[in-house]
Amino acid sequence: MILAGIVLGVGLSPASADTDAGLAYMKDHDYVKALAELIPAAEGGDVRAQTNLGSIYYYGLGIATNFEKAFRWYHAAALQGSSDAQIGLAIMYIKGQHVQPNGAIAYMWLTLAMDRLPPGNDHDRVAANRDYLGSQMTADELRNATDLVQSWYKTHQAP
C-alpha cells in the first residue's frame, strides 16, 4: 500500500488529518488507535481511510477478522477508484468471503484496478492475476465480466 506524503497540516481536511494519524498508528501496529482515527474519516468518505479499514478488517489486524466490514469499506473505496480496494474486493469474490464466489465480478474489479495502476510491477502482477482468472472462466463468464467492465465505464456503477 502506498502512503501519501503529509504536508505539515497545511490545507488538510479534518478527515485527512484523522486518516494520516490512523495510518501512523497502523505503521506502529497500534490498530485500536488506528481504528479510532480511521472510522470517522472513512464514514466521512475518505478513500484512504476506507481502504485501510478494509485491510484491518480483512486481515484481522489487532482485531478479529470481519469480512462483512472488510467488504463494506473495500466496496466504498473501490467505488471511489481505490485500486487497492478493488483488488481486495476481487479477492473476496474469488474466495467467496462474505459474498458468493463470482469470477466475473472479481475479473471486473481486477480490470478496473489494472486500468488505474501505472506501468510497473504492481500493474503487471494484477494483469497476470486477472488473465489467469480469465483463463479459468467459461466463455459466458468472460463475456459477463467484459459486460460488467463496460457497464462500469458507461455508468460508473458496480454490483
Short mmCIF file of the C-alpha atoms (twelve columns), coordinates in Angstrom:
data_MODEL
# 
_entry.id   MODEL 
# 
loop_
_atom_site.group_PDB 
_atom_site.id 
_atom_site.type_symbol 
_atom_site.label_atom_id 
_atom_site.label_alt_id 
_atom_site.label_comp_id 
_atom_site.label_asym_id 
_atom_site.label_seq_id 
_atom_site.Cartn_x 
_atom_site.Cartn_y 
_atom_site.Cartn_z 
_atom_site.pdbx_PDB_model_num 
ATOM 1   C CA . MET A 1   0.000   0.000   0.000   1 
ATOM 2   C CA . ILE A 2   1.291   3.456   -0.865  1 
ATOM 3   C CA . LEU A 3   1.055   6.168   1.786   1 
ATOM 4   C CA . ALA A 4   0.663   9.765   0.671   1 
ATOM 5   C CA . GLY A 5   3.067   12.398  1.976   1 
ATOM 6   C CA . ILE A 6   1.922   14.727  4.725   1 
ATOM 7   C CA . VAL A 7   2.028   18.474  4.120   1 
ATOM 8   C CA . LEU A 8   2.618   19.626  7.727   1 
ATOM 9   C CA . GLY A 9   -1.061  20.242  8.331   1 
ATOM 10  C CA . VAL A 10  -1.386  22.963  5.682   1 
ATOM 11  C CA . GLY A 11  -4.690  22.606  3.873   1 
ATOM 12  C CA . LEU A 12  -5.559  19.241  5.419   1 
ATOM 13  C CA . SER A 13  -9.215  18.479  5.995   1 
ATOM 14  C CA . PRO A 14  -10.154 17.014  9.373   1 
ATOM 15  C CA . ALA A 15  -10.814 13.639  7.698   1 
ATOM 16  C CA . SER A 16  -7.412  13.725  6.024   1 
ATOM 17  C CA . ALA A 17  -5.724  14.593  9.320   1 
ATOM 18  C CA . ASP A 18  -7.577  11.701  11.021  1 
ATOM 19  C CA . THR A 19  -6.521  9.391   8.213   1 
ATOM 20  C CA . ASP A 20  -2.891  10.471  8.481   1 
ATOM 21  C CA . ALA A 21  -2.994  9.831   12.242  1 
ATOM 22  C CA . GLY A 22  -4.667  6.457   11.678  1 
ATOM 23  C CA . LEU A 23  -2.046  5.437   9.132   1 
ATOM 24  C CA . ALA A 24  0.712   6.429   11.550  1 
ATOM 25  C CA . TYR A 25  -0.880  4.215   14.213  1 
ATOM 26  C CA . MET A 26  -1.112  1.372   11.677  1 
ATOM 27  C CA . LYS A 27  2.572   1.742   10.906  1 
ATOM 28  C CA . ASP A 28  3.243   1.393   14.656  1 
ATOM 29  C CA . HIS A 29  0.933   -1.688  14.775  1 
ATOM 30  C CA . ASP A 30  -1.441  0.099   17.166  1 
ATOM 31  C CA . TYR A 31  -4.610  -0.966  15.387  1 
ATOM 32  C CA . VAL A 32  -7.036  0.012   18.157  1 
ATOM 33  C CA . LYS A 33  -5.904  3.652   17.937  1 
ATOM 34  C CA . ALA A 34  -5.823  3.370   14.145  1 
ATOM 35  C CA . LEU A 35  -9.468  2.287   14.137  1 
ATOM 36  C CA . ALA A 36  -10.418 5.222   16.363  1 
ATOM 37  C CA . GLU A 37  -8.928  7.623   13.811  1 
ATOM 38  C CA . LEU A 38  -9.887  5.836   10.605  1 
ATOM 39  C CA . ILE A 39  -13.550 5.046   11.286  1 
ATOM 40  C CA . PRO A 40  -14.738 8.683   11.456  1 
ATOM 41  C CA . ALA A 41  -12.619 9.596   8.430   1 
ATOM 42  C CA . ALA A 42  -13.986 6.628   6.467   1 
ATOM 43  C CA . GLU A 43  -17.546 7.493   7.427   1 
ATOM 44  C CA . GLY A 44  -16.790 10.984  6.119   1 
ATOM 45  C CA . GLY A 45  -15.858 9.499   2.732   1 
ATOM 46  C CA . ASP A 46  -12.047 9.499   2.934   1 
ATOM 47  C CA . VAL A 47  -10.953 6.849   0.431   1 
ATOM 48  C CA . ARG A 48  -7.603  6.158   2.122   1 
ATOM 49  C CA . ALA A 49  -9.340  5.573   5.455   1 
ATOM 50  C CA . GLN A 50  -11.897 3.293   3.810   1 
ATOM 51  C CA . THR A 51  -9.227  1.243   2.037   1 
ATOM 52  C CA . ASN A 52  -7.132  0.833   5.163   1 
ATOM 53  C CA . LEU A 53  -10.153 -0.065  7.301   1 
ATOM 54  C CA . GLY A 54  -10.955 -2.737  4.740   1 
ATOM 55  C CA . SER A 55  -7.456  -4.129  5.199   1 
ATOM 56  C CA . ILE A 56  -7.624  -4.043  9.004   1 
ATOM 57  C CA . TYR A 57  -10.896 -5.976  8.984   1 
ATOM 58  C CA . TYR A 58  -9.865  -8.323  6.172   1 
ATOM 59  C CA . TYR A 59  -6.565  -9.358  7.710   1 
ATOM 60  C CA . GLY A 60  -7.738  -9.121  11.315  1 
ATOM 61  C CA . LEU A 61  -5.021  -6.646  12.256  1 
ATOM 62  C CA . GLY A 62  -5.264  -6.278  16.023  1 
ATOM 63  C CA . ILE A 63  -8.900  -7.405  15.952  1 
ATOM 64  C CA . ALA A 64  -10.897 -10.415 14.813  1 
ATOM 65  C CA . THR A 65  -11.223 -10.808 11.049  1 
ATOM 66  C CA . ASN A 66  -14.550 -9.409  9.878   1 
ATOM 67  C CA . PHE A 67  -15.260 -9.985  6.184   1 
ATOM 68  C CA . GLU A 68  -18.570 -8.124  6.351   1 
ATOM 69  C CA . LYS A 69  -16.855 -4.923  7.497   1 
ATOM 70  C CA . ALA A 70  -13.914 -5.508  5.153   1 
ATOM 71  C CA . PHE A 71  -16.340 -5.773  2.255   1 
ATOM 72  C CA . ARG A 72  -18.200 -2.620  3.324   1 
ATOM 73  C CA . TRP A 73  -15.072 -0.482  3.407   1 
ATOM 74  C CA . TYR A 74  -13.359 -2.026  0.382   1 
ATOM 75  C CA . HIS A 75  -16.553 -1.514  -1.621  1 
ATOM 76  C CA . ALA A 76  -16.890 2.133   -0.565  1 
ATOM 77  C CA . ALA A 77  -13.265 2.824   -1.512  1 
ATOM 78  C CA . ALA A 78  -13.431 0.784   -4.730  1 
ATOM 79  C CA . LEU A 79  -16.365 2.857   -5.933  1 
ATOM 80  C CA . GLN A 80  -14.148 5.924   -5.453  1 
ATOM 81  C CA . GLY A 81  -11.399 4.340   -7.566  1 
ATOM 82  C CA . SER A 82  -9.003  2.862   -4.988  1 
ATOM 83  C CA . SER A 83  -7.074  0.167   -6.845  1 
ATOM 84  C CA . ASP A 84  -6.057  -1.440  -3.524  1 
ATOM 85  C CA . ALA A 85  -9.719  -1.715  -2.513  1 
ATOM 86  C CA . GLN A 86  -10.666 -3.016  -5.961  1 
ATOM 87  C CA . ILE A 87  -8.054  -5.754  -5.598  1 
ATOM 88  C CA . GLY A 88  -9.344  -6.513  -2.103  1 
ATOM 89  C CA . LEU A 89  -12.884 -6.922  -3.447  1 
ATOM 90  C CA . ALA A 90  -11.656 -9.142  -6.264  1 
ATOM 91  C CA . ILE A 91  -10.013 -11.448 -3.732  1 
ATOM 92  C CA . MET A 92  -13.191 -11.579 -1.676  1 
ATOM 93  C CA . TYR A 93  -15.228 -12.500 -4.768  1 
ATOM 94  C CA . ILE A 94  -12.704 -15.147 -5.794  1 
ATOM 95  C CA . LYS A 95  -12.641 -16.723 -2.324  1 
ATOM 96  C CA . GLY A 96  -16.338 -16.221 -1.543  1 
ATOM 97  C CA . GLN A 97  -15.644 -14.227 1.608   1 
ATOM 98  C CA . HIS A 98  -18.887 -12.539 2.730   1 
ATOM 99  C CA . VAL A 99  -20.128 -12.835 -0.873  1 
ATOM 100 C CA . GLN A 100 -20.961 -15.693 -3.196  1 
ATOM 101 C CA . PRO A 101 -17.902 -16.580 -5.277  1 
ATOM 102 C CA . ASN A 102 -18.184 -14.766 -8.597  1 
ATOM 103 C CA . GLY A 103 -15.345 -14.854 -11.099 1 
ATOM 104 C CA . ALA A 104 -16.969 -12.305 -13.407 1 
ATOM 105 C CA . ILE A 105 -17.214 -9.656  -10.683 1 
ATOM 106 C CA . ALA A 106 -13.682 -10.464 -9.483  1 
ATOM 107 C CA . TYR A 107 -12.430 -10.107 -13.064 1 
ATOM 108 C CA . MET A 108 -14.184 -6.742  -13.340 1 
ATOM 109 C CA . TRP A 109 -12.562 -5.390  -10.156 1 
ATOM 110 C CA . LEU A 110 -9.128  -6.634  -11.230 1 
ATOM 111 C CA . THR A 111 -9.567  -4.980  -14.632 1 
ATOM 112 C CA . LEU A 112 -10.568 -1.682  -13.041 1 
ATOM 113 C CA . ALA A 113 -7.593  -1.840  -10.664 1 
ATOM 114 C CA . MET A 114 -5.241  -2.722  -13.507 1 
ATOM 115 C CA . ASP A 115 -6.531  0.216   -15.561 1 
ATOM 116 C CA . ARG A 116 -5.734  2.639   -12.709 1 
ATOM 117 C CA . LEU A 117 -2.249  1.355   -11.934 1 
ATOM 118 C CA . PRO A 118 0.746   2.884   -13.698 1 
ATOM 119 C CA . PRO A 119 3.036   0.604   -15.707 1 
ATOM 120 C CA . GLY A 120 5.288   -1.432  -13.435 1 
ATOM 121 C CA . ASN A 121 5.376   -4.452  -11.161 1 
ATOM 122 C CA . ASP A 122 2.004   -3.851  -9.478  1 
ATOM 123 C CA . HIS A 123 0.262   -3.377  -12.818 1 
ATOM 124 C CA . ASP A 124 1.923   -6.485  -14.251 1 
ATOM 125 C CA . ARG A 125 1.011   -8.585  -11.192 1 
ATOM 126 C CA . VAL A 126 -2.649  -7.538  -11.309 1 
ATOM 127 C CA . ALA A 127 -2.768  -8.117  -15.080 1 
ATOM 128 C CA . ALA A 128 -1.287  -11.610 -14.672 1 
ATOM 129 C CA . ASN A 129 -3.778  -12.483 -11.930 1 
ATOM 130 C CA . ARG A 130 -6.684  -11.111 -13.950 1 
ATOM 131 C CA . ASP A 131 -5.572  -13.015 -17.051 1 
ATOM 132 C CA . TYR A 132 -5.158  -16.234 -15.055 1 
ATOM 133 C CA . LEU A 133 -8.647  -15.810 -13.607 1 
ATOM 134 C CA . GLY A 134 -9.983  -15.218 -17.126 1 
ATOM 135 C CA . SER A 135 -8.335  -18.424 -18.341 1 
ATOM 136 C CA . GLN A 136 -10.282 -20.358 -15.686 1 
ATOM 137 C CA . MET A 137 -13.643 -18.878 -16.706 1 
ATOM 138 C CA . THR A 138 -16.140 -20.142 -19.248 1 
ATOM 139 C CA . ALA A 139 -16.814 -18.095 -22.380 1 
ATOM 140 C CA . ASP A 140 -20.153 -16.955 -20.892 1 
ATOM 141 C CA . GLU A 141 -18.487 -15.899 -17.628 1 
ATOM 142 C CA . LEU A 142 -15.837 -13.985 -19.532 1 
ATOM 143 C CA . ARG A 143 -18.499 -12.238 -21.646 1 
ATOM 144 C CA . ASN A 144 -20.346 -11.341 -18.446 1 
ATOM 145 C CA . ALA A 145 -17.118 -9.975  -16.946 1 
ATOM 146 C CA . THR A 146 -16.473 -7.876  -20.049 1 
ATOM 147 C CA . ASP A 147 -20.046 -6.563  -19.906 1 
ATOM 148 C CA . LEU A 148 -19.536 -5.596  -16.253 1 
ATOM 149 C CA . VAL A 149 -16.366 -3.666  -17.104 1 
ATOM 150 C CA . GLN A 150 -18.091 -1.866  -19.981 1 
ATOM 151 C CA . SER A 151 -21.071 -1.074  -17.765 1 
ATOM 152 C CA . TRP A 152 -18.733 0.393   -15.151 1 
ATOM 153 C CA . TYR A 153 -17.142 2.708   -17.661 1 
ATOM 154 C CA . LYS A 154 -20.532 3.777   -19.042 1 
ATOM 155 C CA . THR A 155 -22.364 4.296   -15.756 1 
ATOM 156 C CA . HIS A 156 -19.700 4.083   -13.009 1 
ATOM 157 C CA . GLN A 157 -21.814 1.526   -11.195 1 
ATOM 158 C CA . ALA A 158 -20.807 -1.857  -9.915  1 
ATOM 159 C CA . PRO A 159 -22.583 -4.880  -8.468  1 
# 
